[in-house]
């Protein structure tokens, strides 16, 4: 399922994205891009509008796993 969300926080291991539900979802650093990412700030910043895909919902642990990966060659990193 593809959704649009807003980046709420950027940490060393990924970015938390508000997708309109109670709990923000996490885009792990490995799911930010097809290309290697040294730090999430190379790809996103707080306040950015991003398109994400829901990978997993863990109701028991109240976690939502998201991905931003696109097809190779369609991603443009932040300047």
C-alpha positions in Angstrom: 0.0 0.0 0.0 1.5 3.3 -1.1 0.8 6.4 1.1 2.0 10.0 1.3 3.4 11.2 4.6 5.5 13.9 6.3 8.9 13.3 7.8 8.7 14.0 11.5 12.1 13.1 12.7 15.4 11.9 11.2 17.7 9.7 13.3 21.0 7.7 12.5 19.0 4.6 11.6 16.2 6.1 9.5 13.3 8.5 9.4 10.0 8.6 11.2 7.1 9.5 8.9 3.6 10.6 9.9 1.2 8.7 7.6 -2.0 9.8 9.3 -2.4 7.2 12.0 -1.7 7.4 15.7 1.8 5.9 15.4 4.5 7.3 13.1 6.1 4.7 10.8 9.8 4.1 10.5 11.7 4.0 7.2 14.9 2.2 8.0 18.1 3.6 6.4 18.2 0.4 4.2 14.8 1.2 2.9 15.4 4.9 2.0 17.0 4.3 -1.4 18.2 1.7 -3.8 21.6 3.4 -3.6 23.9 3.4 -0.5 23.0 6.0 2.1 25.6 7.1 4.7 23.1 9.1 6.8 19.3 9.6 6.3 19.8 13.4 6.1 21.3 12.7 2.6 17.8 11.7 1.5 15.2 13.4 3.7 14.8 16.3 6.1 12.1 17.0 8.7 9.0 18.4 7.0 9.6 16.7 3.7 6.6 15.2 2.0 7.4 11.6 0.9 5.7 8.7 -0.7 6.1 5.5 1.3 5.1 1.8 1.0 3.9 -0.1 4.1 6.0 -3.2 4.6 4.8 -4.4 7.9 2.4 -3.5 10.8 3.2 -5.0 14.2 0.2 -4.2 16.4 1.6 -5.9 19.4 4.8 -3.7 19.5 3.0 -0.7 17.9 5.4 -0.4 15.0 4.9 0.4 11.3 7.7 -0.5 8.9 7.8 1.7 5.8 10.0 1.9 2.6 10.8 4.7 0.2 12.7 2.6 -2.3 12.0 3.3 -5.9 13.0 1.5 -9.1 16.7 1.9 -9.8 17.5 5.2 -11.6 14.3 7.0 -10.6 15.6 8.3 -7.2 17.3 11.7 -6.9 19.1 12.4 -3.6 18.7 15.7 -1.8 21.2 18.3 -2.9 
